[in-house]
């Protein structure tokens, strides 16, 4: 089973490019200075450099988490024997948008996937159920 983020790099680029439209219009109208456009450009770079998980996959051979951080793609591959998954919530609200999927190897958390990266709590729960099914089938 694999779950993918709802956001793509193109969607982030489209959203962040809108940060340029408003300053350019305001510069043309004379309301702000061109230095603000430079600040908008730096903000765009920071938005695009934002870390984000693109997919989490599990099969009989193991679990794979793919993410980008500062324009560099990373992949985490681990066998499922010593892996466990858990959902926690940031803050004390317990809201679905605050869900965090923790990937444990033994007792050590090796990765966290935030629902704000484009996932949902329901997808996390479905993924954990599928992971447990595959792990149980691998033991037999």
Secondary structure, 3 states (H helix, E strand, C coil): CEEECCCCHHHHHHHHHHHHHHHHHHHHHCCCCHHHHHHHHHHHHHHHCCCEEEEEEEECCEEEEEEEECCEEEEEEECHHHEEEEEEECCCCCCHHHEEEEEEECCEEEEEEEHHHCCCHHHHHHHHHHHHHHHHHHHC
